[in-house]
């Protein structure tokens, strides 16, 4: 039985130094992706919003413009950028990375007098007639959403036109995005201990930020004043930071950025912060007493616990979804989106957790426990999202050895969740958030969270 109880959340610490991905790891990732694609060239597209694939492979991301990572024969690695990213590529530790400028990738009205032609740059890089090119876009289309015999590439059209012109037609092009993004076998879907440690850094800091906003929100503040407690310190974002409120007459738009609306007691409130590899979100009621709403929150919490109790190595995404959906139904709730998805440099990369999925959870996956309950009464909001990693014994031992501070925080969280929240996490589950499973439905009583008897 779940109920509301006074709880003191320990100070698990908030790390300053972000773990780095070793150069050798990046090189191995590039070699793996290139070999798996099996083409003469692998063409990895990126822009400001869709940078996760290039980040995973190179450690570089374009901040204002487009970029391309080319992987080719004999270990050739080329990053092509516009004017503003050309010097920023130095941030990449990827060995033997060649930088080439294509000013067509720059923002409009910037200089185009030196290297305006992407076609010329690609030819200089080594692409030629008869080559095959695997395209990695920012996502890929499933068969049920694309029935054309031609691939539906999720990259700018002009790049496809140029590539087909160089190699002698469209037949030599193929969509290889799944090499990186398939929910079970994609290179970004299953990661190593260094990546888990980097994502734990992000998740820890995001959760500290969200809790600071939640615990300090008060009636009379404007939303933007409440959001002033985000503790933002320049961390790279995976999503816009969110804060929204409303009452029975004002719809709560959970994706909204903070505005000028004044918070009132009894409002529904929601907030979220996402950094590379970890998002934390909470939603509840700006109140200190509402038994009916607490009852709804307790039923929702049971579904969260079901997620953690069901998610295990070898479990299918379909079975995990069914277990969570069935528990929600006991409280007349549904899941607004997939109840759980993979998280990476992008807030949502893909998910094996969907109806009928036979894709299995494996060691090395990092999940956003994204169980968003619906419907909610007018003017109410409820949510409790954090990231968790799945790790077998060997991966756990490696994480403990290479990143002892990360491991120490994870173990302390597990003990707190077991001894205070009343939920025992399996050895394979690594909580990455400082507020994992901490759900205060009443924000003016944030020291009271839902626990299990």
N, C-alpha and C positions, 0 to 999 in steps of 0.2 A: 504494500500500500504506500503510495507516494503522498507526502504532505509537506506543508510549509514549516520551516524550522530556522531558528537563529543559527547562523554559521559565521565563523571567522575564517576568511580565506587567507592562507599563509602567504608570506612574501617569498615567492619562488625565485625571485631575481629576474632582472631584465638585462640581457647581454648587450654589450656595446660592439664588440668585434664580430663582424659577420664572417662566418667560415667561407673560404674561397674554394672554387673548383680547380683542382690542379691542371696544369697544362697538359699533362699526359692523359688525363681523363678526357679532356676536350678532344685531343687528337684521336683517342680510341673511339669516341662517339662519332666523329666524322668518318673514320675508316669503316665502322660498323654500318652506318647509314648508307654510305656509298656502295659497299659490297652488297647489302641487302637489296638496294634498288636495282643493281645489275645493269646500269646504263653507262654510256660513255661519260655523261655528266649528270650531276645532281644540282638542280637549280633551286635554291631555297630563298623564297621571297620573304621580305619583311617591310614593315613600315612602323610608324609611331605606335599605332594601336595593336598591330599584329607582329610582335617581336619575339614571341616565346621560342619559336623554332630556331631562329638564328642565335638567340641567347644560349639555348641549350648546347648548341654545337660550337659556338665561338667565344662566348662571354662578352660579346659586343651587341649593342642594340642601337638602332637609329633613333634619335630623339626628335627630329623634326621632319624627316623625309623618308623616302624609300631606300632600301638597300637589298643587295642580293649576295648570298654566299654561294660560290661555285665550287663544287668538289669534282675533281677530274682525274684523268689517268696519272699514274705514277705519284700518287699522293698530292697532286696539285690542289692548292687551296687559295681561292681568290675571293676577296670581298670587294664589291663594287658599290660605291656610295656617291652621293651628291656633295655639294660644296661644304656643308656644315658638318657632315659626319666624317669627312676624309681624315681629319686629324684625330677625331675621337676614336677611330679604330685602334689607336695605340693602347686602348684599355684592354684589348683582347690578348690573353696569354697564349692563344693557339699557335703552336710552332709552325714556322714556315708559311705564314700567312702573307700573301701578296695583296696590296691595296691598289685598286684602280679607280679612277674618277670617271663618272658619267654625269655630266651636269644636267641631263634631262631628268635626273632623279631629284634635283634641287627644287626648292619652292620657286614659284613664278616670280619673274623680274630679277632673279639672281643671275650672275654671270653665266653665259653659255658660250663664251668665245674660245675656250680651250678644248673641251671635250663634250660637245653637245650630243653626240650620236651614241646611243646604247648599242646599236648594231656594230659600229666600228670597234667599240670596246670589247664586246663579246668575241668578235673575230680575233682581236689582238690577244685575248685571253687563251685562244686556242680552239674555239668552236669552229667546225668546218662541215661541208657537205658530207652526208652519210652518217654523221654522229647520231646517237640517240640521247635524248634529254629527259630525265625524270623531273617533273615539276612538284615542288613542295609548296602548297599554298597555305593559307592561314586556317583552313578547315577543308573537309572534303564532303561531297554529297553521297548519301546512301542511295542504293538502287531505287527505292520507292519514291525518291524525290527527284530523280533524273532519269528519263527514259530515252534520251537522245543517244544515238550511236557514237557521237563525239563526246569526249570527256568534258565535264563542266568545271574548268579550272577556276579556283578561287584566287586569282592573281589578276593584275591589270591586263586588259585585252591587248594593249600595244606590245607587251612583252611576249605574248604568245605569237603574235604576228611576226615579230622580229626573229624569234627563235625558229619558227617554221621556215622563214625565208632563208636563214643561214644554213640549216641542215637539209633543206630540200623538200619540205612538206610537213604536214601535220602528223603523218603516220609515225614519224620518229619520236613524237612526244607522248608522254604518259603521265598520269597523275600518281605520284608516289608519296602523297601526304601521309598516307596510313603508315608508312615506314616509321614515322615519328609519332603519329597521333592515334593509332588504333588503340581502343581501350584495354585490350589484353596483351597485345604484342608490340605496341608502339614503343620506340626507344625512349620517349618522354614519359611513358606510362609506368615504367618500372625503373627506379633510380637507385643510386648507391648511397653510402653513408654520408659522404661529403654533401651531397644534395639534400639529404634528409636534415643534416645539421644546419645547412643554410636556410631551409624552409622553417625549421624550428625557431631560428633567430627571428624570422619574419613573423611567424605566428605568435611568438611570445610578445613581441613589441606591439603587434596589432591588438592582441587581447588586453594588454595593459592600457592601451589607448581607449578602447571601447569601455572598459570598466571605469576609467576615470570620468568619461562623459556620463555614463549611466549613474554612477554614485553621486555625482554633483549636480545633476539636472534638478531644477526647482521651478515651481510655478512662478510666473512673473518674468522669467527669462525669455528673451527672444531665442528662436532656434539657433541663430548664428552665435549667440552668447554661450549657449550650452555646448555648441560644437567647438567653441574656443578652448575646451578642455581635452582636445584630441591628443595632446602631447606630440604633435607631429614634429619630427626631427630630420626631415628630408629623405626618409626612406623611399625607395622606388615603389611606386604604386602599381597594383594590379587592377584597381578599379577606383572610380571616384569615391571619396569619402562621403558617407551618407548620414543625414539626420533629417527626420520628418516627424510631424505630429498631426493630430487631428482629433475631432470629436464626432458625435453622431451626425453633425451637419457638414463636416469637412472630411473628405476622403483622405486617407493616409496613403501617400504615394511613397512606398518604401525605398525606391531608387533615387529619391530627390536629394539634392544638396540642401544644406541648411538655408533657410530664408529668414524673413523678418517676423514671422508669426509668433505671437506671445503664447507661451505655454500656460495651460490652466490645469488645476488639479482635476484628475479624472481623465485627462487626455490619453489617447493611445500614442505611444512614442516608439521610434525605432532608429537604430543607428548601426553603421557598419564601417569597418576599416579593413582594407586589403593591401598587403604588401606582397612583393614577389614570393610566392610560395605559401602564403597563409592569410586567410581572411577570418575576421571575427565579427560576429553580429549578434545583437540582442534587441528584442522588442518586448514591450510590456505596457503597463499602465502607470501613468504618473499619479500614483495614489498610495495610500498606506492601509487601505481596507477595502476589500471587495471579494467576499467569499465565493461568489458565483464565478468570477474570473479565475480565482485561484484553483477552483475545481477543474476548469478547462485546462489550465496550465499543468495540473497534475496528470491529466490524461495524456496531454502532449508529451510530458516528461517520460511517461511509460513507453511511448513510441521511440523516444531517443534512446532509452535504455535497451529496448529491443534491438535497435541498430547495433549498439556496441556488443550486445550479447550474441548477435547472429553473425556479424562480420568476422570471418575467419578465413585463413588460408584454405583454398579449395572450395569455398562456398561460391555458388554462382550468383551473379548480379541479379538474376531474376528471382532467386529464392530470398535474397536479402530484401529486395523491394517488396515482395509479397508479405514477408514477416512484418515489415514496418507499416505497410498499408493496412494490414489486418488489425494491427494494434491501434492505429489511428481511428479506424472505423468503430471501435468499441466506444470512443468518445465522440462519435458523429463528426469526425474530422477526415480530411483527405490531405494528400501531399500536393502542394501547388506545382512543384517541379519534380525532377528526379530526386528521390530521397538519398542523396549522396552522389558525389561526382569527384573525378580526379582533379587535383589542383596542382598548378605549376607556376611558371612565371606569369601565365595568364590565369585569371581567377577560376576559369572553367575550361579545361582542355577537352575532356570527353568523359564518358561514364559507362561502365559495364552494368550499372544499376538501372535497368529499364525492363519493361514487361517482356517476359519470356526469354530474357538473356541467358545464354549458357556459358558466357564468358566468366571465368573464375577469378576470384581475388587471389593475388599472389604476393609473395614477399617483395617489398620494394615499392609498393603502391602508396601514394599519399592521397588521402581522401579529405574532401570538405564534407563534413556531416551536415548536409544541407536539407534538413527536413523542415519545410516551411508549411505550417498548418493552415488549412482553410476549410470552411469559411469561418470568419471571425465576426462577432457582433459588431454593429456599427460603432465606429470610434474606438475600436480595440485593435491591438497589434500584439503578436506573440512570435518569438523566434529565439533560437539558441544554436548558433553555428560556430564551429571551430574545426581545425584541421587535425587529423590523426594519421600516423604512419602504420603500415603493416610490415612486420619484420619477423623472419624466422630466427632460429637460435644463432646461426652463423652471422647474420646481419646485425643482430643485437650485440653480439660479442665484438664485432668490428666497430660498431658505433661507440660502445663503451671504451674501447681502447683508443680510438682516434680522436674522440670528442668527449672527454670525461665530464666537462661542465654541462654539456647538453644532456648527457646520460643522467647526471645527477638530478637535473631539474625534472626530467621525465619520471624518474623513480619516485621523487618526492610527490609529484602530482598523483601518481598512481596510488600511493599510500593514502593521500588525502581523500581521493575519490572513494577508495575502499572504506576507510575508517570513519569518514564524516558524511559523505554523500550517500554511502551505503551501496555502492556499485563496485563489484570486483571486475576489473578489466583483465582479459586474458593476457598471458605473457607476450603474445604477438602484437598487441595493440600499444602504440606509443603515443600518449597524449602530447600534442605540441603546443597547446595553449595553457596559459596560466589560469584560465577560468573554465576549463573543460567541464561540461555538465553542471556548471553553476548557473541556474536559471532563477533569477528573482523576478517574479511576475509583477510585483509592486515596486516601482523604482524609488518611491519615497520610503521604502522599507527594504533597501538593497542588502541589508545584512540578514535578510530572511530569504532562503532559497528552497527549492523543492528537493526533498531527500526521500530516500526509501527507508521504510521501517526496518 
